[in-house]
Amino acid sequence: NHIISETRSAKSWAGFPDEALAIASNGSGDYLILLPDDENPSAFGERLYFWSHETGESRLYGSVIDL
């Protein structure tokens, strides 16, 4: 899917992080996301997170380097 479209759609969910970039979804409202880098907040980090629409929480899923 298109990253901009995924992110726009994800932002309609309550609790979706404003600074997140959605790169994939499972079709049920959950997303794989990138968050800004801790050391350079103007760039996205290499950690990949799973964001749950049910809890609004993000948990570490892996690294884009591992892909």
PyMOL commands that set and color helices and strands:
alter all, ss='L'
color gray80, all
select helices_A, chain A and resi 3-10+64-66
alter helices_A, ss='H'
color red, helices_A
select strands_A, chain A and resi 21-25+31-36+44-51+58-63
alter strands_A, ss='S'
color yellow, strands_A
deselect
rebuild
show_as cartoon
